[in-house]
């Protein structure tokens, strides 16, 4: 009951915030764009799908610093933000 409801609302809030960041130009998708942001130091956080390919995930490295990697969202959940 309650735990599932809270989890669903948190997921919705996170996907809504990611969607707004994308629309504002503060979030990008696609290997080349993400890699470019990481190389240039524009990225503060790297978000990768938890159910993605480990081989593909190993191609990108999060920016330095604690909390700069998020890997708890599935590809479907990220798709809600980046459609």
Secondary structure by P-SEA (a helix, b strand, c coil): caaaaaaaaaaaaaaaaaaaaaaaccccccaaaaaaaaaaccccbbbbbcccccccccccccccccccccccccaaaaaaacc
